[in-house]
């Protein structure tokens, strides 16, 4: 990395930009192109001219009116992307104008330019394109912070991730495998299961035809489960854990409320935890970023972990990208190319 640029702030290339806004809560077609001002960097922030932006489930939840952005964040969707640093606010020390970065954004990445805290940006890993790098931050930060920092995954443990063919799932499978865990997953059809196994899962269960609870019993239970389904999966996950096992919840695609008998949790010394990434403080996200750079970026460099890209859309076709996401037919990440 280069030393910080000591010259005055480099102005953005223009004062207005194309972005995709949520015109009203609803289906993907509510995403509409607009012209809005280029963001101005605050203290400790950088402005990134985006080449690509990733598409994530929280974007779809925000579009549907189910996941409001933090008060200080841009109302535009978009939580990750990759591009070039073009402006810096006061106090920025890590980056220089022209640096290539991928970053976690609090919002606003469905646009030509977006602002983020300087500590939430990371260098594009060697050998990766901006297209690939745009798919890294949201899933890498989420998986590492929950699977390792919160869930404590260790080598040799039996690990299960639900939705193994999703962006989160393909990331978790590869990172867990690189850490020496025995990796298992669930997915919605046999083709997806075979794709997940090719990434390093010992076994992927088709949840339409196989019962992961019964399979867990044959294995002696899972030491750690990473779940984004919620709802009726919660008691099934508890039954699938080994004694002293841990369940980490990161989303609730089938609802956040369910009845659970905590006697089993107590008798078998189980731990249930979870987190969401977006509402966390800048300091917390900076700690996660540092961990990801120290531990995950070497996996990328070695080839043990690569972003799996399902499809690409131009930014102005964001509705089509969301339809693809919500079809659940994708394997890996969906990315959008930002046209300048």
Secondary structure, DSSP 8 states (H G I E B T S, - for coil): ------SS----S-SEEEEEEE-SSSSGGGEEEEEEE-----TTEEEEEEEEEEE-HHHHHHHTTSS---TTS-SS---EEEEEEEEE-TT--S--TT-EEEEE-SS--SBSEEEEEGGGEEE--TT--HHHHTTTHHHHHHHIIIIIIIT---TT-EEEESSTTSHHHHHHHHHHHHTT-EEEEEESSHHHHHHHHHTT-SEEEETTT--HHHHHHHHT-EEEEEES--TTHHHHHHHHEEEEEEEEE---TT-S-----HHHHHHTT-EEEE--STTS-HHHHHHHHHHIIIIIHHHHHHTS----EEEEEEGGGHHHHHHHHHHT---SEEEEE---
